[in-house]
């Protein structure tokens, strides 16, 4: 078995053959994509990661090779030797890279037979995702998935080259770290040699990359695995990959400028698209006012309009009460959508309910400019006119309103805007609209915990002019934070860090972390800040999310070689799985009860 290849060496990849190779003797190896028997002549489409090459087997040229070809089936692994020839007239396939040539085979070896796959490995067969993930090693043979991963490799190389050219050093940070829960839950790893103690898998290399700045490595990067034990959705995984960067002696504009240069290089190398730099920037307050969410899709209009002042004291009690209680009444204009059915409107009402809205008021503007709506009778003519002007309403338009707290109104209507953008075909997947969102709030109030929590993380610096607010009104302090948003997805986010130990301690106190707890969790960072920490800042980009946009994939799972499901399971390897009692004893762990075991009454 060890000499199955003998002196055979692959000379070319299947997808690399062109007219320039006509007359050359070649040796190809790969998987049988398709076999066609044309009454004596047998054609085999041989596939590898570069594409497909056509093999032609003539019984008159080599009866032995032809006989072997008769036994070949889809997904057999074979090797073939022969001469590159032009395809006969009328059989050229211009849709294939190798469509001008074929290989006239003189020798063929079956390297390994294959069972019939559980699904067709082409691009036209619809396959349930669970089946694809169970047989992921087969799914990975499909051209689309392979091209996604090849592009991912190319993007990673672009990132490495760009950052290296700009003075960054690639430095690895630990995977087994200390648990410092703040936000998402950590994945914990028990320590055998330190019984009763646990490592945590990193949610980000945040603390270590800051320590590298203290150490004098003034430009760091890493393409790094991170882990979060959180509920999943289409664009999240329990383990994900970040392009992680940190720089010293920089301000916010420096970081943003260098990083948008990297993104521009990615788009040029991956899609041959020239991005316009610098990218636009909007303050968080403006973004929330106009779009309701901090990751707006700028490929279409339909901005939110604040009509709270117009409806104060109006006859529609829902609006009037919200306005009187310092709530927010906003609306959007879905141009030309007055044809929506009652069911359509009920579905949209259910949609905003997901985000806490208690209802969705609507108005259809008739051809004569009149309102068709259950709420029209509650407004005066002046109020109707003012609302119509504010929303630039025209015949055929559909106006939709949400009235609630500022948080609910913005979130519900902002998400509705994004939903309608997709539903109405306003989001061209080939159009790329970037925006930096800046000046985020530094803190937000957690009503359940009765304390402030960090909007980004506790190491984010406040704007210089807002430092006094940490004493007088911390909820109004803004952060030196920045997110890069592309087509409604946050692809990267970061901040200038706190490099002063006194300010960092003050930040911990604002978050309800007393000195003892801060010392226990972050003592090494607080110590390091006293030994000459430079001003520094950084950013992390979600590589998986960027690849999803670049490839046009429906799910983040289509750009990861071996992804997890939405329940954080690997259907192929059946992880996570149980471990035996011996392993648990070695770790000093005892389960309260075995999973699935029935409790006795």
C-alpha positions, -999 to 999 in steps of 0.1 A, spaced: 0 0 0 29 23 7 41 22 -29 6 28 -45 20 59 -62 53 43 -71 72 67 -93 40 87 -102 43 124 -92 16 149 -98 27 175 -124 -3 198 -125 -35 206 -107 -67 197 -126 -79 233 -129 -45 247 -142 -45 231 -176 -47 255 -205 -41 256 -243 -5 265 -235 0 229 -222 -12 212 -254 13 185 -263 27 182 -227 27 148 -208 10 154 -175 0 134 -144 -31 145 -126 -46 133 -92 -79 140 -76 -115 130 -72 -139 118 -99 -165 145 -102 -184 127 -130 -180 98 -154 -196 98 -189 -196 68 -212 -201 77 -248 -203 42 -263 -167 33 -261 -151 67 -253 -152 74 -216 -148 109 -202 -140 116 -166 -142 151 -150 -114 150 -124 -116 175 -96 -93 190 -71 -93 223 -52 -83 243 -83 -112 231 -105 -120 203 -130 -100 188 -158 -115 165 -185 -99 131 -191 -106 112 -223 -101 74 -224 -101 55 -257 -102 17 -256 -80 17 -288 -53 38 -271 -50 19 -238 -74 -9 -232 -62 -15 -196 -68 22 -186 -102 21 -203 -112 -10 -184 -102 6 -151 -122 37 -161 -153 15 -165 -151 7 -128 -147 42 -117 -176 60 -99 -181 95 -84 -157 105 -57 -132 77 -64 -96 89 -59 -76 83 -90 -43 93 -107 -40 95 -145 -12 101 -170 -16 113 -205 -11 140 -231 -29 174 -231 -48 178 -264 -73 203 -278 -109 194 -274 -125 183 -307 -143 210 -326 -177 218 -312 -169 204 -277 -151 234 -263 -167 246 -230 -161 284 -226 -177 283 -191 -148 262 -177 -113 275 -172 -100 242 -187 -127 241 -213 -103 243 -243 -84 211 -235 -86 175 -224 -61 149 -214 -58 118 -236 -51 92 -209 -26 64 -214 -24 51 -178 -49 52 -149 -47 41 -113 -75 38 -88 -59 51 -56 -90 46 -34 -127 37 -42 -155 56 -24 -189 49 -11 -218 67 -27 -219 101 -9 -251 110 10 -257 140 -12 -245 152 -46 -214 173 -44 -224 199 -69 -236 235 -66 -272 228 -78 -284 202 -53 -302 216 -22 -289 199 9 -302 203 45 -275 221 65 -275 195 92 -266 168 67 -239 191 52 -224 196 87 -226 159 96 -205 151 65 -186 183 65 -155 167 50 -176 159 19 -193 193 19 -159 209 19 -153 193 -15 -180 215 -31 -166 243 -52 -184 272 -34 -172 262 1 -137 255 -12 -135 289 -29 -147 306 3 -119 290 23 -93 298 -4 -104 334 -3 -102 333 35 -66 322 32 -59 350 7 -74 376 30 -54 364 59 -22 367 38 -32 402 28 -37 412 64 -3 398 74 15 415 46 -2 449 51 3 449 89 39 437 85 45 465 60 32 490 85 55 479 113 33 455 132 47 423 148 27 391 150 29 379 186 9 350 201 -9 354 234 -21 327 258 -52 306 252 -54 293 288 -61 325 308 -78 337 340 -115 341 341 -125 378 344 -162 376 335 -175 409 321 -202 406 295 -204 372 277 -198 340 296 -163 324 296 -156 288 285 -139 273 315 -111 246 315 -104 227 347 -68 224 359 -56 189 368 -24 201 385 -42 228 404 -74 210 416 -104 232 420 -90 259 398 -100 268 363 -85 285 332 -107 305 309 -105 305 271 -100 341 260 -129 362 248 -102 384 234 -65 389 240 -73 424 254 -52 424 286 -22 407 270 -21 430 241 -22 460 264 7 445 284 26 441 251 23 479 247 37 484 282 65 460 272 75 482 242 62 461 213 45 492 200 26 476 171 12 441 177 -12 420 157 -26 384 157 -51 364 137 -65 347 168 -92 323 180 -115 337 206 -143 320 226 -177 332 240 -202 310 257 -233 328 244 -265 322 224 -257 319 187 -272 332 155 -263 333 118 -233 356 123 -220 342 156 -200 311 166 -188 300 201 -152 301 187 -144 328 162 -114 344 146 -103 380 152 -78 402 134 -65 417 166 -43 448 167 -28 472 193 -7 503 187 12 527 210 17 565 208 -15 569 187 -48 587 189 -82 576 176 -77 590 141 -43 572 137 -59 538 145 -88 544 122 -66 556 93 -42 526 95 -71 501 98 -92 515 69 -61 512 48 -60 475 57 -96 470 48 -91 488 15 -62 464 8 -84 434 16 -111 446 -9 -85 453 -36 -68 419 -33 -100 399 -28 -125 416 -51 -104 440 -71 -125 469 -57 -110 503 -49 -125 518 -18 -127 555 -13 -107 567 17 -110 582 42 -142 564 51 -171 585 65 -176 589 103 -207 596 123 -211 602 160 -231 576 180 -258 602 189 -264 611 152 -265 574 142 -291 566 168 -312 596 158 -312 588 121 -311 550 121 -320 537 156 -292 512 158 -254 516 160 -247 494 130 -267 512 103 -269 499 67 -262 530 45 -271 514 12 -306 529 14 -324 558 29 -357 553 49 -342 572 79 -360 574 112 -379 607 118 -385 620 153 -421 633 156 -423 635 194 -427 673 195 -454 672 168 -476 647 187 -473 662 222 -509 668 233 -524 651 202 -556 632 203 -540 598 199 -535 588 235 -507 563 229 -485 589 212 -494 617 236 -487 596 268 -453 585 255 -444 621 246 -455 633 280 -433 607 298 -402 617 279 -405 587 256 -398 588 219 -422 587 190 -405 580 156 -416 569 122 -402 557 89 -415 561 54 -415 530 32 -418 546 -2 -444 530 -25 -455 504 0 -491 514 6 -500 482 -13 -489 461 18 -518 438 29 -532 436 64 -512 404 68 -480 421 58 -487 448 84 -495 422 111 -462 405 103 -443 437 107 -461 444 140 -450 410 152 -415 418 140 -411 450 161 -426 431 190 -394 410 191 -376 442 201 -400 452 228 -424 474 209 -460 471 221 -474 479 187 -468 494 152 -491 522 140 -493 527 103 -507 550 77 -512 544 40 -511 576 19 -539 574 -7 -537 587 -43 -555 619 -33 -531 624 -4 -555 614 23 -546 590 52 -560 555 53 -553 544 89 -571 535 121 -553 564 139 -560 592 113 -592 604 131 -572 612 163 -551 640 146 -559 675 137 -554 687 101 -524 707 112 -509 676 129 -515 655 99 -498 681 77 -468 684 100 -463 647 102 -467 643 64 -441 671 58 -416 656 84 -418 623 66 -419 637 30 -450 616 25 -464 612 -10 -492 591 -25 -484 554 -24 -462 557 7 -465 536 39 -457 554 72 -450 533 103 -447 545 138 -433 532 171 -439 550 205 -421 538 236 -390 545 256 -360 558 236 -343 524 237 -373 504 225 -384 529 199 -349 532 183 -342 494 184 -376 483 171 -378 509 143 -341 506 135 -344 468 131 -376 473 111 -358 496 87 -331 469 81 -357 442 77 -376 463 51 -343 471 33 -338 434 26 -375 426 20 -378 454 -6 -345 446 -23 -329 479 -14 -296 462 -3 -274 455 -32 -250 428 -21 -224 441 -46 -225 476 -30 -203 483 0 -211 512 24 -187 517 53 -191 541 82 -171 546 114 -193 551 144 -176 571 171 -182 589 205 -201 560 220 -213 564 256 -186 552 280 -211 536 304 -248 526 305 -270 519 335 -280 483 343 -313 485 361 -311 449 373 -276 452 387 -282 487 399 -248 499 386 -231 512 355 -216 488 330 -191 494 303 -205 499 268 -174 484 253 -151 471 281 -137 486 313 -103 495 297 -118 521 272 -106 557 278 -132 585 281 -129 615 258 -104 640 273 -131 667 277 -154 642 294 -130 630 322 -145 655 347 -179 638 341 -166 606 357 -170 625 390 -201 646 383 -223 627 357 -206 595 345 -236 585 324 -229 614 301 -192 606 295 -183 595 260 -157 570 250 -127 571 227 -143 541 210 -149 534 173 -167 507 154 -164 501 116 -197 492 101 -202 477 67 -237 472 52 -253 470 85 -228 447 102 -202 457 127 -170 442 113 -145 458 137 -145 477 169 -119 492 193 -109 521 214 -81 541 229 -73 525 262 -68 539 297 -31 540 303 -32 558 336 -35 536 367 -55 562 386 -81 566 359 -83 528 355 -90 524 392 -117 551 390 -133 533 361 -134 501 381 -151 519 410 -177 533 386 -185 498 375 -190 486 410 -157 468 412 -141 477 445 -103 479 450 -101 443 464 -120 428 435 -100 449 409 -68 438 425 -79 401 424 -90 402 388 -67 428 372 -39 433 396 -12 425 371 -26 451 347 -29 478 374 7 471 384 19 473 348 2 507 343 25 521 371 56 511 352 55 535 323 25 526 301 24 545 268 -8 560 254 -22 531 233 -53 518 215 -64 490 193 -91 473 174 -103 438 166 -120 428 133 -142 397 130 -125 378 102 -155 354 99 -180 382 95 -157 400 69 -155 367 49 -193 363 51 -197 397 34 -169 392 9 -182 359 -3 -219 367 -1 -225 337 21 -259 333 38 -243 321 70 -210 325 88 -208 287 89 -201 288 51 -168 305 56 -155 284 85 -140 250 78 -155 231 107 -183 253 123 -207 247 151 -245 247 149 -267 273 166 -267 250 196 -229 251 197 -225 215 187 -203 198 160 -225 174 142 -195 157 126 -174 149 156 -204 150 180 -188 175 203 -194 184 230 -194 149 245 -193 132 278 -161 121 295 -155 91 317 -155 90 354 -117 85 355 -111 118 337 -135 136 360 -118 122 391 -84 133 378 -98 168 375 -115 167 409 -149 171 393 -181 153 403 -213 158 383 -244 167 403 -263 141 382 -256 125 349 -271 143 319 -304 128 310 -307 108 343 -341 108 359 -344 122 394 -361 101 420 -392 115 437 
